Amino acid sequence: LPPRSMLIPYGTRPHARRGIWDDVWLYARAPVFVEDVFVKTSVREKTLTLDITLRNDTGGPVSALVENEVFDGWRRVLSLPRKSVRIPPHGSVKLTVSKRWPNPRLWWPFDPHLYRLRTALLVGGREVDEVQTRFGFREIWIDGPNYRLNGRIFKLFGLGCAPIGMSRERIRRWFSERLSLIHISEPTRPR
């Protein structure tokens, strides 16, 4: 490997983490609702793909319509095709929606731009559920020994915990020295 690089982060100490790690949210949902939205972006294919799971907790089948729009701030920048779906009683349906997006603003560590996806579920012409999903348009892949972010080679430096026995000031200095080493190369054509 080149000097000052690694293939995997080290030092995360996962065995030391126990209990609730972050915020917990409790949602009240209608009997027919959007259970999950998974956003997949592809810089190489210039596409946005959504994997959506819909749930019906009623005793009968439900015909529904799914709408998806992407916003940059309050400005709509992309509308995806509407999908009609029939959800079985006490069951789920998974669907995929995709659309080409030739020129999105890419997410970078130095410019972490986020979009907002609005997924609406309509039953009988009335909106019964809405889910908002924030996402950055980016793609990471491995090219031989290199990691690529949006087509550019980048090196991973990582540590899941601060070195043991250092003062706070020394830890700050230690991390700032390593952050100054982060480098993302100039763009190249993806293979």
C-alpha positions as CSV (number, residue, x, y, z in Angstrom):
1,L,0.0,0.0,0.0
2,P,1.1,3.6,-0.5
3,P,2.5,5.2,2.7
4,R,0.0,6.9,5.1
5,S,-3.0,5.0,3.7
6,M,-5.1,2.0,4.8
7,L,-7.9,-0.1,3.4
8,I,-10.0,-0.3,6.5
9,P,-10.5,2.0,9.6
10,Y,-9.2,0.6,12.8
11,G,-9.7,1.2,16.6
12,T,-13.5,1.4,16.7
13,R,-13.8,-0.8,19.8
14,P,-17.4,-2.0,19.0
15,H,-17.5,-4.2,22.1
16,A,-17.4,-1.0,24.3
17,R,-20.8,0.3,22.9
18,R,-23.9,-0.8,24.8
19,G,-27.4,0.6,25.2
20,I,-29.2,3.3,23.2
21,W,-26.6,5.0,21.1
22,D,-28.6,8.0,19.6
23,D,-32.0,9.7,19.5
24,V,-35.1,7.5,19.5
25,W,-38.2,8.4,17.5
26,L,-41.7,7.0,17.9
27,Y,-44.1,7.5,14.9
28,A,-47.9,7.2,14.8
29,R,-48.9,6.0,11.3
30,A,-52.2,5.6,9.4
31,P,-53.2,2.0,8.7
32,V,-51.8,2.4,5.1
33,F,-48.3,4.0,5.1
34,V,-44.8,4.3,3.7
35,E,-42.8,1.9,5.7
36,D,-39.3,2.6,4.2
37,V,-37.6,4.7,1.5
38,F,-34.1,3.8,0.4
39,V,-32.3,6.2,-1.9
40,K,-29.6,5.0,-4.3
41,T,-27.6,7.5,-6.3
42,S,-25.3,6.6,-9.3
43,V,-22.8,9.2,-10.5
44,R,-21.6,6.8,-13.2
45,E,-25.1,6.0,-14.6
46,K,-26.5,9.5,-13.7
47,T,-29.6,8.0,-12.1
48,L,-31.6,8.3,-8.9
49,T,-33.3,5.1,-7.8
50,L,-35.7,4.7,-4.9
51,D,-36.6,1.4,-3.2
52,I,-39.9,2.0,-1.4
53,T,-41.8,-0.3,0.9
54,L,-45.5,0.3,1.5
55,R,-47.5,-1.3,4.3
56,N,-51.3,-2.0,4.6
57,D,-52.4,-3.0,8.1
58,T,-56.1,-3.1,7.2
59,G,-58.2,-6.2,6.5
60,G,-58.7,-5.5,2.8
61,P,-56.6,-4.8,-0.2
62,V,-55.8,-1.1,-1.0
63,S,-55.1,0.6,-4.3
64,A,-52.7,3.5,-3.9
65,L,-50.6,5.9,-5.9
66,V,-47.0,6.9,-5.0
67,E,-45.5,10.2,-5.9
68,N,-41.8,11.3,-5.4
69,E,-40.3,14.8,-5.8
70,V,-36.8,16.0,-5.1
71,F,-36.2,19.5,-3.7
72,D,-33.1,21.6,-3.4
73,G,-34.2,23.9,-0.5
74,W,-37.8,24.8,-1.5
75,R,-37.2,24.5,-5.2
76,R,-38.4,21.3,-6.9
77,V,-35.5,20.0,-9.1
78,L,-36.8,16.5,-10.1
79,S,-40.1,14.6,-10.3
80,L,-40.0,10.8,-10.6
81,P,-42.7,8.8,-12.4
82,R,-45.9,8.1,-10.4
83,K,-46.5,4.5,-9.5
84,S,-49.9,2.8,-9.0
85,V,-49.8,-0.2,-6.6
86,R,-52.1,-2.6,-5.0
87,I,-51.2,-3.5,-1.4
88,P,-52.6,-6.8,0.1
89,P,-54.3,-6.9,3.4
90,H,-52.0,-7.1,6.4
91,G,-49.1,-7.0,3.9
92,S,-46.3,-5.0,2.3
93,V,-45.3,-4.2,-1.3
94,K,-41.9,-3.2,-2.4
95,L,-41.4,-1.1,-5.5
96,T,-38.6,0.6,-7.4
97,V,-38.8,4.0,-9.0
98,S,-35.9,5.3,-11.1
99,K,-35.1,8.3,-13.3
100,R,-32.1,9.7,-15.1
101,W,-30.6,12.9,-13.5
102,P,-27.8,14.2,-15.8
103,N,-26.5,17.1,-13.6
104,P,-27.2,16.9,-9.9
105,R,-25.0,18.8,-7.5
106,L,-22.6,16.2,-6.1
107,W,-22.0,15.6,-2.4
108,W,-18.4,16.1,-1.3
109,P,-16.8,16.1,2.2
110,F,-15.8,19.8,1.6
111,D,-19.3,20.6,0.2
112,P,-21.9,18.2,1.8
113,H,-24.9,19.3,-0.3
114,L,-28.1,17.5,0.6
115,Y,-31.4,17.2,-1.3
116,R,-34.8,16.5,0.2
117,L,-37.0,13.7,-1.2
118,R,-40.7,13.9,-0.6
119,T,-42.6,10.6,-1.0
120,A,-46.4,10.8,-0.8
121,L,-48.8,8.0,-0.6
122,L,-52.3,8.6,-2.0
123,V,-55.4,6.4,-1.5
124,G,-58.6,7.4,-3.2
125,G,-57.0,10.7,-4.3
126,R,-56.3,11.7,-0.7
127,E,-52.8,11.8,0.7
128,V,-52.6,9.4,3.7
129,D,-48.9,9.5,4.4
130,E,-45.8,11.5,3.5
131,V,-42.1,10.8,4.2
132,Q,-39.2,13.3,3.8
133,T,-35.8,11.8,3.2
134,R,-32.5,13.8,3.1
135,F,-29.8,12.5,0.8
136,G,-26.6,13.5,-0.9
137,F,-26.0,12.6,-4.5
138,R,-22.7,10.6,-4.4
139,E,-21.3,7.2,-5.3
140,I,-18.4,5.3,-3.8
141,W,-16.7,2.4,-5.5
142,I,-13.5,0.4,-5.4
143,D,-11.2,0.5,-8.4
144,G,-8.3,-1.9,-7.9
145,P,-6.5,-0.6,-4.8
146,N,-8.2,2.7,-4.9
147,Y,-11.4,4.0,-3.3
148,R,-13.3,6.4,-5.6
149,L,-15.8,9.1,-4.5
150,N,-17.7,10.5,-7.5
151,G,-14.9,9.3,-9.8
152,R,-12.1,10.8,-7.8
153,I,-9.5,8.7,-5.9
154,F,-9.6,9.3,-2.1
155,K,-7.7,7.9,0.8
156,L,-9.4,6.7,4.1
157,F,-7.9,7.6,7.4
158,G,-9.9,6.6,10.4
159,L,-10.1,6.0,14.0
160,G,-13.2,5.2,16.0
161,C,-11.8,6.4,19.3
162,A,-9.2,8.8,20.4
163,P,-5.8,7.4,21.5
164,I,-5.9,6.4,25.1
165,G,-3.9,8.5,27.6
166,M,-3.8,11.8,25.6
167,S,-4.9,15.1,27.0
168,R,-7.8,16.9,25.2
169,E,-5.4,19.4,23.6
170,R,-3.1,16.7,22.3
171,I,-6.1,14.7,20.9
172,R,-7.3,17.9,19.1
173,R,-3.9,18.4,17.7
174,W,-3.6,14.7,16.7
175,F,-6.9,14.8,14.8
176,S,-6.2,18.1,13.1
177,E,-2.9,16.9,11.8
178,R,-4.6,13.9,10.3
179,L,-7.5,15.9,8.8
180,S,-4.9,18.1,7.0
181,L,-3.8,14.9,5.2
182,I,-7.2,14.2,3.6
183,H,-6.9,14.5,-0.2
184,I,-9.2,13.9,-3.0
185,S,-7.6,13.7,-6.4
186,E,-8.7,15.5,-9.6
187,P,-11.6,13.9,-11.4
188,T,-10.8,11.1,-13.9
189,R,-13.1,9.2,-16.2
190,P,-14.7,6.2,-14.4
191,R,-13.8,2.8,-16.0
